[in-house]
Each structure stands twice: as C-alpha cells, then as structure tokens.
Amino acid sequence: MPLKGLYTYLPQERVVFGEPAADAVVSELDRLGSKRALIIASKSLAANGPTVTAVQNAIDERCAGLFTGCAAHTPRETVIAAAEAVRAADADLIVTMGGGTVVDTVKILQLCLAGGIETIDDMDRVRLQIGADGRPRLPDVGPSPVRQIAVPTTLSGAEFSILGASTDTRSGAKEPYLGADICPRTVILDPEATLATPEWLWLSTGIRAVDHAVETVCGTNANTFCDALSLHALKLFSQSLPRSKSDPGDMDSRAECLHGTWLASSSIMRVSYGASHGIGHVLGGLCGVPHGHTSCILLPHVMRWNAGVTGGQQALIAEAMGRPGESAADAVADLISKLGQPATLRDAGVERGQLEKISEMALANLFVKTNPRKIEHAGQVMEILEAAW
C-alpha cells in the first residue's frame, strides 16, 4: 500500500440514524432554517410507500412541492427538468428521497443551478474534465445555491459522494459530473423508508455497494482508512444482505445494509475504482442495464481478471466475507447467486452484437483507465465481457 496519498472529506455535516425519516427531516429543516423545501422523490417511492407522504405532512407549509420526474440513468433532459422545478419552486433546500438516480439528478442539477445551465447542450460546461496530470478537475462554478438532504432508499451510496453521472441520450454515453459541494448536507438512514424499494433493486444495489468496497481495497491508490471501512462493510453485507432477502421485514438487517453502504461509499472519488465500475457505466448508458445489475454481472469476472496483481487484497476480501483462504471472486459470485441476481450479460438482455461497441466505449471511462491491471486496448475489455457473457 502506498505511504503517500490524500483523503478529502466531504462538506457533509451529519448522518442521522435511529429515528423515523419524517422526524429527522423536520429537525434538519429547523436546524438549517429552511422555509421552502422541495421534495424530489422517485416516482415509485411516492406512489407505493408512505414515507414521502409522511415527510410532506410533517414539514407542512414548508413543503414547496414534489417533483417525481427523475428517470433511470439520469438523462440530461430530466436533470434540466428538475433544475427548472427547483427554480420555479423558489426552494431553499431539496429533500431527496429515493436511490442513486434521484440523488445523482439532484447533485447534477446543483451544478446546473450554480453554472446557470438551462439546456442539455450547456451541461457540457459543467461535465467532469480530466486535467493534464490525469486528475479530475472541478467545474469552474460557484457554490451550490441550493443544497440537499437525502433519505436514501437503496444501497447505491450516491449520497456519500460529490460524483454524479448523467446519460447523454444522443450518444448513449453516461458521463461523470463532479462538484465541490453537491453531496447532501445530511443523510438520514431509516430502514423503514426502504420497505417500498423493490426487492431486486434493494439486493442489486447491495452488490453495487459490495463493488465499491471490493474495488476500494483493490484500488491502485488504496489507503488504510478506506480499507478498514470497506472490509467491515463486506462483513456486514455478507451477513445482512441474505437476511434481508429471507426476511424483508427485518429492520436490523436493513439498517446494517444501510450502514454498510455508508462505510463502503466513503471511498467514492477518494480511491480509484476499476473496470467493474467503468465498464458498468457503459452498460448502463448504452444498454440500459441498472447499475446494481452491472456490478452483479461484472464484479466477479473483473476480480478474476485482476487477480494476478490484486491477490493480496483479494485475500483480505475473502476473509472479510467469512471465506478465508478461498477465492474472493467466488465468494462474491456466491453471494450474488444467493440473492438471486443476474450473473451474465445475457440475463440482463445485452445483445452479443453490442459487445464490440461496449469494449470500445469503455476505454474512455475514467475507472477503466485506473483498473489495477492496466487495460490498454479494447480486446482486454472484450476478455472480461466474454467471461461475463
């Protein structure tokens, strides 16, 4: 492990747990002095769960409205629509309720508000750029005029980073956005709020969080802080994800999953991820595969492909998952199977004719470039895709 590096803390003030989301939201509005809070929630959560209604009723006259127009893979069009909703509501705070799609939509719309962006074409001005030194470069905008607090209902971990991703539907590319203060000021972890989350989404985003942890420990610029958090997260997930599947009403297992996500996601944009994340971004934007499922399909194969250079780190992963001395990739694959999640590209509806384009587009992805085993040409990406086919 390198003895030189950098860990940057988020401008995130609180993680609240152990109290109902509605009560916690009211307390945060009081603390922050919010008078007009716009709720941005996933459509399914607003329609099928009581939490959104409970929050609306709890904040009462301070509720500036409800926006449910977010869409999977965060198309630019929905980011612009959500930004316009914030402007129209004259909101001083956003209450985000849902999974990674909703949180990413709000993170990116914060950049749009800060940069005066009103069209999908103008979003290029705040998209992540890579400097000559190979490091991500923040957009040249001021602070977010409206911040968010988040009630996550999946395990994607988007609420614990200043990175978001939006799809340019014209090209199919899912592109990264980075902002200094676009993470939520407060994250509220309420397992009761996750009960309306579809089982497949809950469990697959759990593997997404496992992916965060695994690619952190295997990262080329790993550090002891993120390693410790990620390895404990893997221990929690190995135990709590299967329990939450067998007993969806077990609030303790759901809470452990939320806490595991908190731990695993503390590495996002602090440690360089690898090809599971990078190729997954292409599968999401180009083929419409949910990111939880991209991790289910790709992670074990990327681990095997990288094993020659990450063997020591993978031994730690296997031990954390209760499988000391065994293959870490097999331990992850077995967990995915136990959760009943897709294991092949075919299972996710990807057509074989798409593999070549996926492999070519993946070469431009930031996390493919930082994969522990260097990826230099599309044929190497194709090796991973063929294994996952």
N, C-alpha and C positions, 0 to 999 in steps of 0.2 A: 504493500500500500504506500502511495506517495506521502512523504512527510511535509509536503508543501502544498498549499491549496487555499481555498476561500469558501466560506459558507455565508450566504447572505440571508438574514432574517426578513420575514415578510412584514409589511406595515399592517399586520393583523393583530387586533387588540385582545380578543377573547375567544375561547372555545367554551361554550356553555353546555353542560350535560346534566342529566338527572332531574330535569323539570320539563313539563309539557311545552311544546313549541309556542303555543299561543301566549302563555305566561312569560316565556323568555323574550318573545318579540316585543311585548308591551314594555318590559323592563328596559330593553335596548332602546326603544323609541324614547322612553323617558330619559335615559342616560344621555342619548345623543341629541335630545331636543328636537326631534323630528315632528313636524306638523302635517306634512303631506307625504305619506309613504305609498308608493305604487307597488303592488304585488305583481311579480312576474312569475307565473307558475306553469308547469307542464299541463297540457290540456287534459291528459288522463287523470292526473292528480286532482285537478279542480273538479272533474266530473265524477270521480269514483271514490274519493277519500274525504273524510270530514275535516282534515287539518286546515285546508285553505279557508273553508267557511269559518272555522273556529278562530283563525287569525283575523279574518275580516271583521268578525263580530267583536273580537277583543280590542282591536285598535279603533273600531267605531268611526267617529267623524274624522279621524286622522288618515283613514284609508282614501287614497287619491284615485283608486281604480284597480282593475285587474286586467292584465294582459296575458293571454294564453296562446299567442301566435308563434311560439318557438317551434322549430322543426328539426328533425334528426340531422346530424352532421352540420348543423348551424349554417345554413346557406346565407350568403351575404344579404339576400333580399330580406330575410327575417330579422337580421341584425339591424338593418336600416329601419324596418317597420317598428321594431321595439324601441329604437332610439327616438323615433318620432313620437311614440306613445309616452315616453318619459318627458319629452319637451311639452307635449300637449297637456299632460297632467300637472306640469309645473312642480314635479316631485322634488323633494329634498333628500329622499332616501329610497332605495329599492329593497324590497323584501323578496328574495329569490327563493322559490320553493320547487324542488324537483331534482333532476340528475344533472349530469355533465352538460347536456345540451342547453339547459336553461342557464346554468352558471356561466358557461362559455359565452352564450349570447349576451349576457349582461356585462361580462368582462370586456368583450369587444365593443359593445355599444358605449361603454365608458370611454374608450379611446376615440370613438366617433364623436362623442359629445365634446371631449377635450380638444379635438382637432377640427371641429366644425365640419365634420363629414356628413353629407346628406345623400350621397348616391353610391351605388355599388362600385362604380369606377373609381371614385375618390378614396375608397378603402385601401387602395394600393399605397397611399401616402402614410398609412399607419401600420402596414404589414411588417412583420419581423424581417429585418435585414441582417446579413452576416458581414461583419467588418473584415478588413484586410488581414486581421490577426486570427480570423476564424471564430471570433466570439460573437454571440448575438448582440445586436445593437438596439437600444430602446428608441422608439419613435420620438421625433422632436415635437412633443406636445407638452402642455402644462399639466398640472394635477387634475384628476377627475373631478368635474364639478358636482357629480352625484356619485356617492359610494353605495355599496350594498351590504346587507347582512343576509346570511344564507341558512336555509333549513334543507340540508341535503336528504334526498330520499333514495339514492342509490349509493354504490360504493366506488364510484369513478374517481373520487378525490379531487375533482376540478376546483373545489372550494378552497383548497390549500395551496394554490399556486398563483403566479402572476402570468401564466401562459394560457392562451385560448387558441382554438382552431376553428376556422370558418371555411366552408366549401365555396369555391367559385364554380357555380353550376355551369358556366360556359365551357370550362376546361375539365371539370371533374376533379380538380386539384384541391385537396384540403390543406389550407395554408395556416401557418402559425402567426400569432399576434402576441406581443409581449408588452406589458406596461408596468411602470414602477409601482402603481398603487391600485391595480384593478382587482386584487383579491378582496374577498369580503372583510369588512372590519371585524365582524363577529360571525362565528359559525355555531349553529345550535344543533346539537346531536340529540335527536329524540327518536328512539326506536319505534314508538307508536306511530310516528309520521310515515314510517316506511311500510306499514301494513298494506297500503293500497298499491305498492310497487309490484308489477307482475313478477312472478317467480323467476322467469328466465332472465329478466333484467337485473333483479337483485343478485342472483347467483353469478351471472356472467360478468357483471361489474365487480363482483368479488374477485374473480380471476383477473380482471383488469388491475385491481389493487395488488394482487399477488405479483403481477407483471411489473408493477412499479417497484416492489420490494426486490424481486429477483434481479432486474436489470440495474438496480441501485448497487447491490452487493457485487455484481459483476462489472460495474462501470469502470472505465479506464481512469477516472479521477475520483474514485470512491474515497470516503472518509469515515473515521471511526464513529462519528455522531450518527450519520445516516445509516451506517451498517447496523449499529445497535438497534435503532428504531425499526429498521426493515426486518431484521432477524426475529425480533419479538412479534412484529406484525405477522410474519409467516407462521409462527407458533399459534397465534390467535386464530388465524384463518383456517389452519389445518383442523382445528377443533370446532370452531364456531360455524363455519360455512355448512358443513354436513348437518350439524344440529339444527340450523335454521331451515334447512330443506326438510328434514324429517318432522320438525315441529315448527311451522311458520309462526305460531303464536308465542314462541319462547322469546320473551323480551330480553333476557340476559344474553342469549346468543346473538341477537340482532345488535344489541349495544356493543358487544365485543367486536362484531364486524365493523361497526362504525368507528370504534376506537382503533382497530387495526388499520383502517383506511387513513385515519388521522396520522398514525405513525408512518405508514408506507409512503404517503403523499408528501411528507416533509422533504423528500429528495427532489421533487419535480423542479427542473431547471437549476438545481444545485449540483446534481450529478448527471453526467451524460449517459443517456439511455442507449439502447442498441436497436437491433434490427426488428425485434418483435414490435416495438412501438413504431419504428419507422415504416416498415412495410405495412403495418396495420393502418397507418394514416392513409396510405394509397388505397388499400382495400375499402376503407370507409368512404373516401371521397369518390372513387371511381366506380366501385361496385355496390355501394350502399350497405356494406356489412357493418353491423353495430360493433363499436369498439370493444365491448366486452367479449364478443364472439371472435374478433380478430386475435385477441390475446389467447383465448381458448385454443384456437387453431394453430397459431404460430409459435407460442412461447416454448413448448417442449422441443420443437424442431430447431428453433434458434439456439436453445441451450445445448442441444447435441452438436450443432454445427460449431458452436463456440467452445466446446468442452476442452479442446486442446490447449486453449490459452486461459481458461477460467476454471480449471479443475479444482484448484484450492478453494475458490469462492463457492463453487457448487457443492463442495463437501460441507461447508458451513450451512448452506441452504438445506441440504438433505437432513442434517442434524436438527436444524430448527423445526423441520416438518415432522420430526419424530421417526426419521428413517436413516439413522447414522450408518455410514459405510455403504449405503446404497446409491443408486443413480438419482440425482436431484431431478433430472428431466422426467424420469419415470414417476417420481413422487408427485410432481406437478401434473403429469398426464393422468395419473390415477385419481387425483383429486378432481380433475375436470370430468372424468368418467363418472365418478361417484355422484357428482352434481347433475349429471345428465345433460351436459352441454355439448355442442357440436365439436368434433375433433378434426374435420377435414374441410378443405375448401369446397368440395362437392356438397357437403352438408349445408354450407352457407349459401349455396346457389351460384357460386362463381363458375363461370364457363372456362373450359380449358383454353379456348381461343383468346382469353383475356390475360393469360399469364405473361406473355411476352411484353405487353404494354405495362403491366404491373411492375415487372422487373426493371424496365427501362425508367419508368417514372420514379421508382423507389431510390434510384441513385442520387436524385437531387434532394432527398429528405435529410434533414439535419441529423436525425438519430441513426440513419443508415450509415452516414459518414462517421459517426462516433462509435460504431459497433466495435466491441473488444477485438474480434478477429477482423482485420481490415477487409472491407469489401471494395474491390477496385473495378469490377465490371458486372454487367447485367447477368452474365452466366452464373455468377456466385449467388445472386438473389434467386435465380431460377432453381438452383440446387435446393434451396430452402422451400420454395414453392412446390417443387416436385415431391419433396418429402411430405409436405402437408396436403398434397392433392388427394 
